[in-house]
Amino acid sequence: MPSCFTVTDEDLSYFFGEVLPHLDERQRRITTGAAARALGHGGVKAVAVASGLSLSTVQNGALAVDSGIEPSDRVRAPGAGEN
């Protein structure tokens, strides 16, 4: 997917610094996963560095986005404890 804009590392860090504190665990995974996919090749690593989340968290979010994740009341992933 060609990009019509340029996003710097500083832009990503600012965005995640402002947004992530307001999100629960699931929302952070989905937001970072969607951002990684929007950035394309190298997006998972760029988002992980900018957000401070682990590569596996961002990758799991991206995979959830790829699979067509549905809205849910759950906060934690299945098997990761109660809601």
C-alpha positions as CSV (number, residue, x, y, z in Angstrom):
1,M,0.0,0.0,0.0
2,P,1.7,3.3,-1.1
3,S,1.8,6.0,1.6
4,C,0.7,9.5,0.8
5,F,2.4,10.9,3.9
6,T,5.6,10.5,5.8
7,V,5.6,9.5,9.5
8,T,8.8,10.1,11.5
9,D,9.9,8.2,14.6
10,E,9.2,11.3,16.6
11,D,5.6,11.5,15.2
12,L,5.0,7.9,16.2
13,S,6.5,8.4,19.7
14,Y,4.4,11.5,20.2
15,F,1.2,9.7,19.0
16,F,1.7,6.7,21.2
17,G,2.8,8.8,24.2
18,E,-0.5,10.7,24.0
19,V,-2.9,7.9,23.2
20,L,-1.7,4.7,24.9
21,P,-2.1,5.9,28.5
22,H,-5.9,6.2,27.9
23,L,-6.3,2.6,26.5
24,D,-6.7,-0.8,28.1
25,E,-4.5,-3.7,27.2
26,R,-6.6,-4.9,24.3
27,Q,-7.0,-1.5,22.9
28,R,-3.3,-0.9,23.0
29,R,-2.7,-4.2,21.1
30,I,-5.2,-3.3,18.4
31,T,-4.1,0.3,18.0
32,T,-0.4,-0.6,17.7
33,G,-1.2,-3.5,15.4
34,A,-3.3,-1.4,13.1
35,A,-0.6,1.3,13.0
36,A,2.0,-1.3,12.2
37,R,0.0,-2.6,9.3
38,A,-0.7,0.9,8.1
39,L,3.1,1.6,8.0
40,G,3.8,-1.5,6.0
41,H,7.2,-3.3,5.9
42,G,9.0,-2.6,9.1
43,G,5.9,-1.3,10.8
44,V,5.9,-3.8,13.7
45,K,9.4,-2.9,14.7
46,A,8.9,0.9,14.3
47,V,5.7,0.8,16.3
48,A,7.3,-1.4,19.1
49,V,10.2,1.1,19.4
50,A,8.0,4.2,19.3
51,S,5.3,2.8,21.7
52,G,7.6,1.0,24.2
53,L,5.6,-2.2,23.8
54,S,7.2,-5.5,23.0
55,L,7.6,-6.8,19.4
56,S,5.4,-9.7,20.3
57,T,2.6,-7.5,21.6
58,V,2.6,-5.4,18.5
59,Q,2.8,-8.5,16.3
60,N,-0.1,-10.1,18.1
61,G,-2.1,-6.9,17.6
62,A,-1.2,-6.9,13.9
63,L,-2.3,-10.5,13.6
64,A,-5.6,-9.8,15.3
65,V,-6.2,-6.9,12.9
66,D,-5.3,-9.2,9.9
67,S,-7.9,-11.8,11.2
68,G,-10.7,-9.2,11.3
69,I,-10.9,-8.8,15.0
70,E,-14.4,-8.1,16.3
71,P,-15.5,-5.7,19.1
72,S,-15.4,-7.4,22.5
73,D,-15.9,-6.6,26.2
74,R,-12.8,-8.6,27.0
75,V,-9.7,-6.7,27.9
76,R,-7.2,-9.5,28.2
77,A,-6.5,-12.1,25.5
78,P,-8.2,-15.5,26.1
79,G,-6.1,-17.5,28.5
80,A,-4.5,-14.4,30.0
81,G,-6.6,-14.2,33.1
82,E,-10.0,-12.7,33.9
83,N,-11.5,-10.0,31.7
